[in-house]
Amino acid sequence: MITLERITQPEHPLYARAMELYKLSFPDHEQREPASQARILHDEDYHFTLVRDEGRFLGIALYWEMPEARYLEHFCILPEARNGGCGRQVLSLLQQTGRPLILEIDPPVEEISRRRKGFYERCGFVENPFPHVHPPYHPENSGHPLQVLSSPRCLTREEYEMFAAYLRSRVMAGAFA
């Protein structure tokens, strides 16, 4: 059975392993700096969760509890555990709040990004029409365009604007300070 276990301390025995998967799964420009990641573990809105199956580490789901939605900032499953339904089960768990679940993906221009979008669509996500640029995680970078997906429905303009404001003011606060 898939479970999510929240980590609030970098001393947790699986934190280093989770961070190895994080570094392997996301390009540098989409990763928080290590000090920033460790610092936000204590934030009441932030959930650094381990994906586990019968105690075995399978991945991470890093999300924010917003007042009107849940924002999945980073999500990845160990390569050897992919394509077995684990990711779908995790998303199903995260979708059980009755509020929209929001995530961002690279624009689907090459095969891997098209497959990723297809996976999320099969899991009940829909594309939102709003142009979106994610703020930079590092001072030497600029923001990067991403596509916003949400479940179970498309966001209203007002919901998108609230998400974008929360992303800029709360999620990215201190990302590289």
Stockholm file with secondary structure:
# STOCKHOLM 1.0

chainA/1-177         MITLERITQPEHPLYARAMELYKLSFPDHEQREPASQARILHDEDYHFTLVRDEGRFLGIALYWEMPEARYLEHFCILPEARNGGCGRQVLSLLQQTGRPLILEIDPPVEEISRRRKGFYERCGFVENPFPHVHPPYHPENSGHPLQVLSSPRCLTREEYEMFAAYLRSRVMAGAFA
#=GR chainA/1-177 SS CEEEEEECCTTSTTHHHHHHHHHHHSCGGGSCCHHHHHHHTTCTTEEEEEEEETTEEEEEEEEEECSSCEEEEEEEECGGGTTSSHHHHHHHHHTTTSSCEEEEECCSCSHHHHHHHHHHHHTTCEECCSCCEECCSSTTCCCEECEEEEESSCCCHHHHHHHHHHIIIIISTTSCC
#=GC SS_cons         CEEEEEECCTTSTTHHHHHHHHHHHSCGGGSCCHHHHHHHTTCTTEEEEEEEETTEEEEEEEEEECSSCEEEEEEEECGGGTTSSHHHHHHHHHTTTSSCEEEEECCSCSHHHHHHHHHHHHTTCEECCSCCEECCSSTTCCCEECEEEEESSCCCHHHHHHHHHHIIIIISTTSCC
//
